[in-house]
């Protein structure tokens, strides 16, 4: 790879992109303890319990995103300084990930210190503040990047510094992050669902002037490649990211840590997840990864309790079972359907308690999980709208331009409600009979819980 | 109020059917301005657009509360695209959810329905006019000073929007009736 005016150091071999080149500054950042920590945070948490090869980490993903962001920047003719910043932002975009990647996000969102941290606006999430905070404060990084450079990188990730095009490269419907993780997760899971023609997609990217800013768009020649990319995202969601066992393991980790904080009073977990924006929090956060957390919880010094019990089950692959699964749209009563869809969080605890009591299972070990699979059409959008395709110099939305996606525009997103619990099925016949019993009982419980709570889950 | 509830109330106020997704978006845009409902709007390439509302429409369809009908009008010779319109119809299940909502949140529902009546009285039935009014309002808000119609048209051109003199007058009258702008 050659980019005029850029001095590369040695290359890194990557199974997805071949050689990944980096500058000496990027190499120094990669060598910091801050970045090296990502080697111990798996990209897909415990997905290796389903796909044994899925042991890849945020480390190689971040290198891949930097590499692709550089290719996008080159294709779009960004100037040297913007190209440099986009690559750095891509390299650091996941630096704040905690143990088990996305699983930690939900826990931080629940336990952050509300007195010291105010909820960020513009759809920002609490866990993103950890990434920004680390980039701004980490000592090893501050020796390599000036304060102004770090401010620009954080601004670029937030979308409040630089042209919108820069943000689109690191976070948008066509961003380098997705372009990397689809191929990488597919490769390491051993599936073919996430494969698309990466070189062709990048080759057909264009810049569109949208009012007073620039937007990443695709030329009309790239529509079929884009279809492939959007379908790859859809299939990876349905086949890998929402795989039944993966949902169960993520839910078990989350519940174990929540109970570890709330019921087992494990001080080290409270400190880890009570984000308060202080130096002490950030220093402590960096000491934890998948392995350290699992070992600490399972060690003798952690007292017996819910958390340890669940983590032991995970370590032995003695997983909870799915005892209920339903498309929310299939619930009989329309009011219950709508309120479960809209207000599930306020009914969740009550449903778990009632199910536990009814089936004689410890209620804290009953986990209800509502999740959404967006329609294949929605996969091509993000929160600000559709991907735009340049046709005869003017923009049209991807869904309008693609014959394939136009023909499936009636597709809707699906919401599901599942319940997991530590039950044992003797054999497939036993499973079938008991699942049928559970199904009837749980539907009745859901209906009763919703009908008893007139507003927002408050009696 | 949640975006899906606003959408269902809009359908209810319109007699159970709204023709055109753009009309839903633009009507909700002005309702949001009047009542500060907290809908997030992005000044999109095609004018103000709420991804939250779009997601809520999809959600209502997935839950069987609303039915979407696609009406085709043949090919547009200029673009080669089929011209289509999406009609949304409240289903009996949607009506049941609305009845329940009106019992649980009577005050909020009344407020939204009153806002919709005010929009209707100002003349909100045509999505093209509403679209121009939304763009006009956006330009006036951004300028932070009074503008003449010609200035609005020029400003719109800068943003890639084509607005005629006649439609500006209509839009300004609509905005004035809602108390969002004053005519000097």
Interface residues (C-beta under 8 A of the other chain):
Chain A: X123 X210 X211 X212 X328 X329 X334 X335 X337 X338 X341 X342 X375 X378 X381 X383 X384 X385 X388 X391 X395 X396 X400 X406 X409 X410 X412 X413 X414 X415 X454 X455
Chain B: X2 X4 X40 X42 X43 X44 X45 X49 X51 X55 X58 X59 X61 X62 X63 X64 X65 X68 X70 X79 X81 X82 X93 X94 X96 X97 X100 X104 X105 X158 X159 X160
